[in-house]
Every structure is written in structure tokens, then in C-alpha cells.
Amino acid sequence: MIAVVGGTGLSEADFFGDLKPTVVGNRYGKTYLLVDKEVIFLPRHGRDRKIPPHMINHKANIMALGDLGAEKIIGVGCSGSLKKEIKPGSILIPDDYLNPWGIESFFDDERKHITPGLDEFLRETMINAARKAGIDVIEKGVYAQTIGPRLETKAEIRFFKDYADVVGMTMASEATLAKELDIPYACICTVDNYAHGIREEELDFEEIMKDALRNTERIKKLLKTTIEELG
């Protein structure tokens, strides 16, 4: 069973075929998903794409995927470039992440520690699938997660750019919680804009969302090829 957690542009059931809507509840809350025998699709911003990033219930979401028997989780998320050479329109497969604040955990009632990280086998499968599908991807990069919902200040971006390659608001939380449940997780990041201050142009959130949709067809192709490779 492969789970895909998608954001903007990947909330339509027809991409994955005949998936059935379902709601899974656990002690953290309820999660809306689309499910069949082989694939689970979780729209992280909810059925109507209205949940802002800082209000996403990552614990309920990842626990729901575990409860449904997800053996691997592929995240797909928007990001902003922290480097001029990583141009908007790129696709990046992170190999590490930076998230030293607002860390979510299932271990609230016991003393237990995990070593966070992204699953290398799943990453390599994505990279090989991209080659097979003729899609150019950046094969390494560090993802820095901020809390949202606002975009980052110029000062924050000046700090992040020395330690990371892209910035986003969701992936690190998913990766950490998946690791706590021992479910392999890796992510496909669309690079939709330059982060605040990397270029002189003023950032506009609506324009960022429009740019995110431009990569949709390539992401769909990459996901389908990756799922075939894993199957």
C-alpha cells in the first residue's frame, strides 16, 4: 500500500483512478482520504483545499495512513528557492531537512527518540522514475520548514539560505511523524518561486499558487512512474 500526500494541484481523485472517499478517525482527529486496494491519496489541505499550512493536523493525517496500512509515503509539496541557481519550475527531491522548531511528535507520553531522515530507497526510486519518465529533477537538497501561514521575512531567508536549498511549510512534520511510525517517507518538491529577498520582485501568494499548478502534469507523470516502479 502506497500513500501519496498532496497539496495544491493534486486534490483531484481522477488522477489516481477509482479511489473511494473515506474519513478515518483516531485520537488526534479526523482525516479525509481517497482509498483503493493499492493507493491512498491524502489531500493535506483537506477536501476543499481550505486548511492553511499551520492548521494541518499532521498527527491525525500520518496516523490515519498508518492505520490504513500504508507501507510507504510519498509527499508532494510546494517550496520556494533559496538559491538563484535553483529556478522556479524545477523539481527537487530533498535528501535532508531543517526543522528545529515546532517539532511534532507522537511521543508525548513516553520518553523515546528517533533519528529523523528521509528514506533513501524511496528517494532513489523517485530519481530513477524521473529518469525513466524523461523528467529533470534536482537529486539532492535541504528543505527548511517554517510554520506559516505568513511567508518568510527577508532576514529569515538570509539565514536559511546558508543552510538549506528550498523552504516550505509542511514536509518536515510529515517526515518526522512517518519516521516515528517506521513508515518510509520521501518527498517531491516543486520549486514555485524564489523565496522573499532572493530576487527583487515582491512575492504574491496568489501568483505562487498559480505557479504551483504549472508543474502538475510533470508531477502526475513522475508519481505514476514511481508507483509503477514500487509495484
C-alpha positions, 0 to 999 in steps of 0.5 A: 500500500502506497500513500501519496500526500498532496497539496495544491494541484493534486486534490483531484481523485481522477488522477489516481483512478477509482479511489473511494472517499473515506474519513478515518478517525483516531485520537488526534482527529479526523482525516479525509482520504481517497482509498483503493486496494493499492493507493491512498491519496491524502489531500493535506489541505483537506477536501476543499483545499481550505486548511492553511499550512499551520492548521494541518493536523499532521498527527491525525493525517500520518496516523490515519495512513498508518492505520490504513496500512500504508507501507510507504509515503510519498509527499508532494509539496510546494517550496520556494528557492533559496538559491538563484541557481535553483529556478522556479519550475524545477523539481527537487527531491530533498535528501535532508531537512531543517526543522528545529522548531515546532517539532511534532511528535507522537511521543508525548507520553513516553520518553523515546527518540528517533533519528529523523531522515528521509528514506533513501530507497524511496528517494532513489526510486523517485530519481530513477522514475524521473529518469525513466519518465524523461523528467529533470529533477534536482537529486539532492537538497535541504528543505527548511520548514517554517510554520506559516501561514505568513511567508518568510521575512527577508532576514529569515531567508538570509539565514536559511539560505546558508543552510538549506536549498528550498523552504516550505511549510509542511514536509518536515512534520510529515517526515518526522511523524512517518519516521516515528511510525517506521513508515518510509517517507520521501518527498517531491518538491516543486520549486514555485518561486524564489523565496522573499529577498532572493530576487527583487520582485515582491512575492504574491501568494496568489501568483505562487499558487498559480505557479504551483499548478504549472508543474502538475502534469510533470508531477502526475507523470513522475508519481505514476512512474514511481508507483509503477516502479514500487509495484 
